[in-house]
Amino acid sequence: MTNAPSPLSPYSPTGNLRRIITDTDTDEFASLTKLLSLDEYDFLPVKEPKHNRSPLVLQEHKLGLEAWSVKILFQYAYNRLFAWRNNESQSKFIDPQELQSLSRAVVLVNPECSTAWNIRKELVDNGDLSVSDDLRLGALVLSKHPKSPETFSHSLIDQKKTHLVIVHCTIVVFHRVLVAIIVQGVGQFTRTFVNMDAIDINVEAGLHNLPENRQGLNIPAMQNSFHEHMQRELTVCKCAAEKYSCNYNAWSHRIWVMQNCFNCSVQVLLAELQSTEVWVKKHVSDHSGFHYRQFLLSTIQQSADCLMEQFSMNHRNLLQKEMNLLIDLIKTCPGHEALWYHRKYVFHAMCKSCDPAAVIEISDSTKDEKDMSSTNCQKRTKLENEKQVMLLKEIDLVTKYDLSSKDKWHCGIAQKYLDWIQKCCRA
């Protein structure tokens, strides 16, 4: 037998359940509806309703829901939402505001309900729900379910919608600049020129509001809003990674943000490389964080020319710095395989940067093999020598400090690393 809620409670299955989800008469329910100030929620271990009051508890931007009411609320919201989805006669006409509340109640309990997320996506498309509010809900869901694939997937859809607005804003600003050139002349244009690389979006406005406001674009406000939004998204990924170890969903979402929202800007990638250094120092066993740093280093390497021109930095210096970080972490925290796996990547990248074939490939693209200059031959010899010196130093370093360790497990990992060097890097 199942324990029925107390008849004294107004939140019984036959009671007014809609009030618990949609009522906004009080500050408590208003906060639940808008979700503007909440940063975390959880279910409270209260098995039975002991008082004639709401099961919702709001305290310092934290939301608690008494456990006895979770199943009742979920069933009510789920059944009513799907009745509307299936076009049943009793639930055929539900206003968008109630659909927001019902879908929100469902995903807060079960974030893997793709139908509820799809309904919210339709509300955004129809202009009944703003992208920023939907992203806030996603962040709140991830505070309790930090590895939810459906939540991350839905966030990607919201991000893509903001990109449409960014493109639209960019076209509008381009149009205004061209008009300034034609009507006011080049002199006025130079005073009103806008750096297109810095144009961002005010995500606080819904997509449906854009055409009405596009004539009065406030570029500084758009920039600030966009950067705040992106920083909030990175913070969501960081918190999700903190709450669930090896959370590749969170780090993959962060990679997507770097690629699509920041366009893999070298400046942003360098900042990420610096900020995540603190994180990996605290989570030496979490390979997902090191995998993200591998993405950063690989992407920066693809923009090596830009790195040198804008920041006077060499990619090989970044790899050496990463290797020094790993050596220090291995000395401080021996026996963690994640550190050695990342060390393999870094050392392989360092060897690849000294690969003589790269020089030959560049020279072949501009000259014939017969016309290869002595300069390239000298570079090849120098790179070969550097690679051999690097190999000998790495083998000597591991042999001296790691193979001599008293920890047998640590010695075993170090020996596997040396075997890998002999097999892969000496070839």
Stockholm file with secondary structure:
# STOCKHOLM 1.0

chainA/1-427         MTNAPSPLSPYSPTGNLRRIITDTDTDEFASLTKLLSLDEYDFLPVKEPKHNRSPLVLQEHKLGLEAWSVKILFQYAYNRLFAWRNNESQSKFIDPQELQSLSRAVVLVNPECSTAWNIRKELVDNGDLSVSDDLRLGALVLSKHPKSPETFSHSLIDQKKTHLVIVHCTIVVFHRVLVAIIVQGVGQFTRTFVNMDAIDINVEAGLHNLPENRQGLNIPAMQNSFHEHMQRELTVCKCAAEKYSCNYNAWSHRIWVMQNCFNCSVQVLLAELQSTEVWVKKHVSDHSGFHYRQFLLSTIQQSADCLMEQFSMNHRNLLQKEMNLLIDLIKTCPGHEALWYHRKYVFHAMCKSCDPAAVIEISDSTKDEKDMSSTNCQKRTKLENEKQVMLLKEIDLVTKYDLSSKDKWHCGIAQKYLDWIQKCCRA
#=GR chainA/1-427 SS CCCCCCTTCTTSTTSCHHHHHHCCSSHHHHHHHHCSSCCEEEEECCCSCCSSSCSEEEETTEEEEEHHHHHHHHHHHHHHHHHHHTTCGGGSCCCHHHHHHHHHHHHHHCTTCHHHHHHHHHHHHTTSSCHHHHHHHHHHHHHHCTTCHHHHHHHHHHHHHHHHHHHHHHHHHHHHHHHHHHHHHHHHHHHHCCCGGGCCCCTTSCGGGHHHHGGGCCHHHHHHHHHHHHHHHHHHHHHHHHHSTTCHHHHHHHHHHHHHTSTTCHHHHHHHHHHHHHHHHHCTTCHHHHHHHHHHHHHHHHTHHHHHHHHCCCHHHHHHHHHHHHHHHHHHSTTCHHHHHHHHHHHHHHHHHTCHHHHHHHHHHHSCGGGCCHHHHHHHHHHHHHHHHHHHHHHHHHHHHTTTCSCHHHHHHHHHHHHHIIIIICC
#=GC SS_cons         CCCCCCTTCTTSTTSCHHHHHHCCSSHHHHHHHHCSSCCEEEEECCCSCCSSSCSEEEETTEEEEEHHHHHHHHHHHHHHHHHHHTTCGGGSCCCHHHHHHHHHHHHHHCTTCHHHHHHHHHHHHTTSSCHHHHHHHHHHHHHHCTTCHHHHHHHHHHHHHHHHHHHHHHHHHHHHHHHHHHHHHHHHHHHHCCCGGGCCCCTTSCGGGHHHHGGGCCHHHHHHHHHHHHHHHHHHHHHHHHHSTTCHHHHHHHHHHHHHTSTTCHHHHHHHHHHHHHHHHHCTTCHHHHHHHHHHHHHHHHTHHHHHHHHCCCHHHHHHHHHHHHHHHHHHSTTCHHHHHHHHHHHHHHHHHTCHHHHHHHHHHHSCGGGCCHHHHHHHHHHHHHHHHHHHHHHHHHHHHTTTCSCHHHHHHHHHHHHHIIIIICC
//
